[in-house]
Amino acid sequence: MLSDILQAVDRGDLVALVLLDLSAAFDTVDQSILIERLQQTFGISDTALCWFQSYQSSRTQYVRRGPNKLSVTYLICSVPQGSVLGPILFVLYTVDLFRVIDTCGLSPHMYADDTQVYGFCRPTAATTLTANITDCVEAATSWMRSNRGFNRIQTRHSSCGVRPSDDNINCQLRHRC
C-alpha cells in the first residue's frame, strides 16, 4: 500500500486514503454468519465445517472475583483474540468487504481488524475520486452494519498530492465518527 501511494505521488497523482476503525471488531463477528460464509464462500464442508462450528460454539465469558465466576455469558458473537485462528477467521468473515471496496474502484488493505481504503487519480479527476471515496465509505458502513455488530465506525481521511509549482507535498487529514 505504501509503495502504491508513494509511486502515485511521484507521478504527480492525488492520493486519498481512508482508515476504517472498527470498534471492538473481533467481538462483533456473528458466529452463524461466519459459519455460513466459510461454507458458501470458501466451500468448507463436512468434518472441517463441523470442526469450525465446534471451535466457535459454546464459548463463554465471565468476570472472576476471587474464586467466584460472576455472570457467565454464552457468546453468539466474537472470535477469540490472542489465538492464531482469531485474526484469520476475522479476515475470512470480512472478505466480502474487499468486493465492496473493489466495486468502488478503490484498493483495500486489511490486516486483522485494520482496514485502509485508498485510491489515486490525476489532479483533474479529484472530484470523481472524492465521490468514489464517499460512496465507498457509505457502502462499507452499510456492509458492516448488515453483518451485525459493527455499529460504531470511525473514519480518518487523508489526501496527498504534489504541487507542480514547487514539488512540496500537500496533505490533509480529516476525522469523522
CORMO-V457857 format. One record per helix or strand of 2 or more residues. SS is the DSSP state (A for helix, B for strand). FROM is the first residue (numbers start at 1). TO is the last residue. If there is no record, write none. Layout:
SS,FROM,TO ; SS,FROM,TO
This chain:
A,2,10 ; B,14,22 ; A,25,28 ; A,31,40 ; A,46,56 ; B,60,65 ; B,68,74 ; A,84,93 ; A,95,103 ; B,107,111 ; B,114,121 ; A,123,146 ; B,153,162 ; B,169,176
